């Protein structure tokens, strides 16, 4: 199977705006700015080898949380390239998957070393497998705007209050079914992903561990974390 070259990757992200992307050639200089575990991906000329090397980084515990996307990684993954997006500070590992209409969709896996020294507030509300993935595999795994359909970088995670411009607490509470779980409050919901700005997915230390709150206007729905994240990951694929 042919791999994804520079032209194909650029075409796949053309809808992201005016930014550019470059596949990084395997030079000694590039080795110094990417994790050592990415070296085989950068240096291999074979897409199958690149895919296997990238997927070997993913732990089974996280993949078990997202079974539909895990299946797509094994059946619809076209290639994985080490790339530099002009609007990103550091290189990313770009995963290119085939969507339902055969169009390629790209996710950017962030360098785990960019996680930072401190966790974002309420980060403990994510399941252990998701937190380990972000610390050890990708400190952010998103598409489109760096915030969508995956897990945002820790630096981008905000409370609902901050993300939505501090809306009136009672207005937001009206969208929450308090008969199941009390409304945590706009400062106790952590935004972990979205889909181009809407809908949104939150976690909260005030909800049972392993759950998440999805906001599909006009209502919130509390669901299992993995099931909800799997839905967001699969939105661009249409599966």
Buried (B, 14 or more C-beta within 10 A) or exposed (E): EEBBEEEBBBEBBEEBEEEEBBBBEBEEEBBEEBBEBBBBBBBBEEBEBBBBBBBEBBEEEBBEBBEBBBBBBEEBBBBBBBBBBEEBEEBBBBBBBBBEEEBBBBBBBBBBEBBEEEBBBBBBBBBEBBBBBBBBBBBBBBBBBBBBBBBBBBEBBBBBBEBBEEEEEEEBBEEBEEEEBEBBBBBBBBBBBBBEEEBBBBBBBBBEEBBBBBBEEEEBBBBBBBBBBBBBBBBBBEB
